[in-house]
């Protein structure tokens, strides 16, 4: 009999991304895949070494806000030791803007979403990773993230922001939309789309996130 794994779901921060409702879209999926799911509404769990050591996957949906030094240290230590870390949109790439050690862990930081919250744009699948296997390019009408990032990411999908006549940049900017990242013994998965709850119900987005959660878990 396979031992049940534990998923720690941490949600909070800015209400605009509906963190409670968003994570509840995926909690049943995790339970169906034999995870014991613990849901927390504070970041204090990250500072509990026993809990973090016994956690196989952290799913974070926490936009903006601040993280304490012991909480961030606990998260980084756990991921380096093998705990998976996963999330979508601002809940993972627009969290704790001033915490540089967090940004290094995740591998990107939200910079802008030109055009506002509803922009039609393409998510172009670039990799053959199991997370995106069989998923073809698709179009979203939602926020399009311009991200600051680094080359450690294994990019599985991208989106390209084309400047308009009044924009101050002069050429198209391609940002990662889906990526994985190895951090010590741990795995990090990020899906940049997911601004609206409806985005998370789009079959391609939901498939990518569900596969990413399973991939990241220890």
C-alpha positions in Angstrom: 0.0 0.0 0.0 1.4 3.4 -1.0 2.0 5.8 1.9 -0.2 8.9 1.6 1.6 12.1 0.7 0.9 15.5 2.3 0.0 18.7 0.4 0.1 22.0 2.2 -2.1 24.6 0.5 -1.4 28.1 1.6 -3.8 30.9 0.5 -4.2 34.5 1.3 -2.9 37.9 0.4 -4.7 40.2 -2.0 -8.3 39.3 -2.4 -8.4 40.2 -6.1 -7.2 36.8 -7.1 -9.8 35.1 -5.0 -7.3 32.8 -3.2 -9.8 30.8 -1.2 -12.0 30.0 -4.2 -9.0 29.4 -6.5 -7.3 26.8 -4.3 -10.6 25.0 -3.8 -10.7 24.2 -7.5 -7.7 22.0 -7.0 -8.1 20.6 -3.5 -10.4 17.8 -4.7 -7.9 16.9 -7.4 -5.1 16.5 -4.9 -7.3 14.3 -2.6 -8.3 12.2 -5.6 -4.6 11.6 -6.1 -4.1 10.4 -2.5 -2.8 13.5 -0.9 -3.6 14.4 2.7 -4.4 18.1 2.1 -3.8 20.7 4.8 -5.1 24.2 4.1 -3.7 27.2 5.9 -4.6 30.9 5.8 -1.4 32.2 7.2 2.3 31.9 6.3 3.2 30.6 9.8 3.2 27.0 8.5 6.4 27.7 6.6 8.2 28.3 9.9 7.2 24.9 11.3 10.2 22.6 10.5 8.4 19.4 11.4 5.3 20.2 9.3 7.5 21.3 6.3 9.7 18.2 6.5 6.6 16.0 6.4 5.1 18.0 3.4 5.6 16.6 -0.1 4.0 19.5 -2.0 3.3 23.2 -1.1 0.7 24.9 -3.3 0.8 28.6 -2.7 -1.8 31.2 -3.7 -0.7 34.4 -1.9 -0.5 37.6 -4.0 1.6 40.4 -2.6 2.0 40.8 1.1 5.1 40.2 3.2 6.9 37.1 4.5 8.9 36.9 7.7 12.5 35.8 7.7 11.8 32.5 9.5 8.9 31.7 7.2 11.0 32.3 4.1 13.9 30.3 5.5 11.6 27.4 6.3 10.1 27.4 2.8 13.5 27.5 1.1 15.0 24.9 3.4 12.0 22.5 2.8 12.2 22.9 -1.0 15.9 22.3 -1.1 15.3 19.2 0.9 12.7 17.8 -1.6 9.4 19.5 -0.8 7.7 20.5 -4.1 6.5 24.1 -4.6 3.8 25.0 -7.1 1.3 27.7 -8.0 -0.2 29.9 -10.6 -0.3 33.6 -11.6 0.2 36.3 -8.9 -0.2 33.7 -6.1 3.3 32.6 -6.8 5.1 35.1 -9.0 3.7 38.3 -7.4 4.2 37.3 -3.8 6.5 39.1 -1.4 7.9 41.6 -3.8 10.7 42.8 -1.6 11.9 39.3 -0.5 14.8 38.7 -2.9 15.5 35.2 -1.6 11.9 34.3 -2.5 12.3 35.6 -6.0 15.4 33.6 -6.5 13.5 30.4 -5.4 10.6 31.0 -7.8 12.7 32.2 -10.8 10.6 35.1 -11.9 8.8 38.3 -10.7 5.8 40.0 -12.1 6.7 43.3 -13.6 3.6 44.4 -15.6 0.5 43.4 -17.5 0.3 45.8 -20.4 -3.2 46.4 -21.7 -4.9 45.8 -18.4 -6.8 42.7 -17.0 -8.4 41.6 -20.3 -6.0 41.2 -23.2 -6.3 38.5 -25.9 -3.0 36.7 -26.1 -1.5 33.4 -27.1 0.2 30.9 -24.8 2.7 29.1 -27.1 3.8 25.7 -25.9 7.6 25.3 -26.4 8.6 22.2 -24.6 7.9 18.4 -24.8 7.7 18.0 -21.1 5.0 15.7 -19.7 3.3 18.7 -18.1 2.5 20.1 -21.6 2.4 16.9 -23.6 -0.5 17.0 -26.0 -1.3 20.6 -25.2 -1.2 22.9 -28.2 -1.0 26.7 -28.4 -4.1 28.4 -27.1 -5.6 31.8 -26.7 -6.6 33.6 -23.5 -8.5 36.8 -22.8 -7.1 37.7 -19.4 -4.0 39.3 -17.9 -0.8 38.8 -19.8 2.2 38.8 -17.5 5.4 40.5 -18.4 8.0 38.8 -16.1 11.5 39.4 -15.0 13.2 36.0 -15.0 16.5 34.1 -15.2 17.9 31.2 -17.3 17.6 28.5 -14.6 14.0 27.9 -15.6 13.0 25.1 -17.9 10.4 27.0 -19.9 7.5 25.0 -21.2 5.3 27.8 -22.7 5.7 31.5 -23.5 3.7 34.5 -24.3 4.8 37.5 -26.4 3.8 41.1 -25.7 3.7 43.2 -28.8 4.2 47.0 -28.3 1.4 49.3 -29.3 1.9 52.7 -30.9 1.9 54.5 -27.5 4.1 51.9 -25.6 7.6 52.9 -24.7 9.3 49.6 -25.6 10.3 49.1 -29.2 10.1 45.3 -29.9 8.1 42.3 -28.9 8.9 40.9 -25.4 8.6 37.2 -24.8 8.0 36.1 -21.2 7.7 32.6 -19.8 4.2 31.4 -19.2 4.8 28.0 -17.8 8.1 26.7 -16.4 9.7 24.2 -14.0 12.8 24.7 -11.9 15.0 22.5 -9.8 16.0 23.8 -6.4 18.2 21.4 -4.4 16.3 18.2 -4.2 13.0 20.0 -4.8 10.9 20.9 -7.8 9.3 24.2 -8.5 6.3 24.6 -11.0 4.8 27.9 -12.1 1.9 28.6 -14.4 1.7 32.4 -15.1 -1.9 32.4 -16.4 -4.7 32.2 -13.9 -5.9 35.8 -13.1 -9.6 34.9 -13.2 -11.3 31.9 -11.7 -12.6 31.3 -15.2 -9.1 31.0 -16.5 -8.4 28.1 -14.1 -11.4 26.2 -15.6 -10.0 26.5 -19.2 -9.1 22.9 -20.1 -5.5 23.7 -21.2 -4.8 25.8 -18.1 -6.4 23.3 -15.7 -4.5 20.3 -17.3 -1.2 22.2 -17.1 -1.7 23.1 -13.5 -2.9 19.7 -12.4 0.0 18.0 -14.1 2.4 20.5 -12.6 1.2 19.9 -9.1 1.8 16.2 -9.5 5.2 16.8 -11.1 6.4 19.1 -8.4 5.4 16.8 -5.5 8.0 14.7 -3.8 
